[in-house]
Amino acid sequence: MMKMMELWIAKGNRKELKKEHPFLRDFGVIDIKEITSSLGYESSIGLDDHSSFIVNNEIVKRLEAFNNSRRFYRVLFLVEECREQLAHDILNYSINCNFKYEVVYMKKETEFQVVCKSY
């Protein structure tokens, strides 16, 4: 049986989140702020279409890498803005790409809650 994967979405600093929630240490991490700054952008908010395309391609590469990894079954998405629509968009994209992601959790105030499921 294939093990399904989980996506977790949170806003904030990676170190602070891992200190608050020690279980996050075993997660693969996709830090949107880190990706945008490594590509030379100040923020992921307000990017033009071309820049968004470049950032999205890098995010997809990392999602694919974690999807194919046997080490990580949970991926933490660190974003600048937590929106529930983002969770649905990520899950729909992963379903269309035949990724193994099944559940999306989002940090709301102090704890993580299930936002959407693929089943």
C-alpha positions in Angstrom: 0.0 0.0 0.0 1.3 3.4 -1.0 1.7 5.8 2.0 -0.1 9.1 1.5 1.6 12.4 2.2 0.5 15.5 4.0 1.0 19.1 3.3 1.1 21.6 6.2 0.9 25.3 5.6 2.0 28.0 8.0 3.1 31.6 8.2 6.2 32.5 10.1 9.8 31.8 10.8 11.0 28.2 10.4 13.0 28.1 13.7 10.2 29.6 15.7 7.7 27.1 14.3 10.0 24.2 15.0 10.5 25.4 18.5 6.7 25.8 19.0 5.9 22.4 17.3 8.8 20.0 17.7 7.2 17.4 15.4 7.9 19.7 12.5 11.6 18.8 12.6 10.8 15.6 10.6 9.1 17.5 7.8 10.5 18.5 4.4 10.3 22.3 4.1 9.4 24.5 1.2 10.0 28.1 2.4 8.4 30.5 -0.1 10.3 33.5 1.2 13.6 31.6 0.9 12.8 30.7 -2.7 11.8 34.2 -3.7 14.9 35.7 -2.2 17.2 33.1 -3.8 15.7 34.1 -7.1 16.3 37.8 -6.5 12.8 38.9 -5.4 12.0 40.8 -2.2 8.6 39.1 -1.6 6.2 36.6 -3.2 3.4 39.1 -2.8 2.7 41.3 -5.8 4.9 39.4 -8.3 4.2 39.9 -12.0 3.2 37.0 -14.2 6.7 36.2 -15.4 8.2 36.3 -11.9 5.3 34.2 -10.5 5.9 31.6 -13.2 9.6 31.3 -12.2 8.8 31.1 -8.5 6.1 28.5 -9.1 8.4 26.3 -11.2 10.9 26.2 -8.3 8.1 25.3 -5.9 6.9 22.5 -8.2 10.5 21.1 -8.5 10.7 20.9 -4.7 7.2 19.4 -4.4 8.2 16.7 -7.0 11.4 16.0 -5.1 9.6 15.5 -1.8 6.9 13.5 -3.6 9.6 11.1 -4.8 11.4 11.0 -1.5 11.1 8.1 0.8 12.4 10.1 3.7 9.6 12.8 4.0 5.9 12.0 4.2 5.0 15.5 5.4 5.9 18.8 3.8 5.7 22.1 5.6 5.0 25.1 3.3 6.1 28.4 4.9 4.2 31.2 3.2 3.9 35.0 3.7 0.1 34.8 3.7 -2.1 32.0 4.9 -5.2 31.7 2.7 -7.5 28.7 2.7 -7.7 29.0 -1.2 -4.0 28.3 -1.3 -4.5 25.0 0.4 -7.2 23.9 -2.1 -5.0 25.1 -5.0 -2.0 23.1 -3.9 -4.1 20.0 -3.3 -5.8 20.2 -6.7 -2.4 20.7 -8.4 -1.0 17.7 -6.6 -3.9 15.6 -7.6 -3.6 16.7 -11.3 0.1 15.7 -11.2 -0.6 12.4 -9.5 1.4 13.3 -6.5 0.7 11.4 -3.3 -0.4 14.3 -1.2 -3.7 13.6 0.5 -4.4 16.0 3.4 -3.7 19.7 3.8 -3.3 21.2 7.3 -3.1 25.0 7.9 -2.0 26.8 11.0 -4.9 28.8 12.4 -3.9 30.9 15.4 -2.0 28.5 17.6 -2.7 25.0 16.2 -2.9 23.2 12.9 -6.3 22.2 11.5 -7.3 20.1 8.5 -8.3 22.4 5.7 -9.0 20.0 2.8 -8.6 16.3 1.8 -8.4 14.5 -1.5 -10.8 11.8 -0.5 
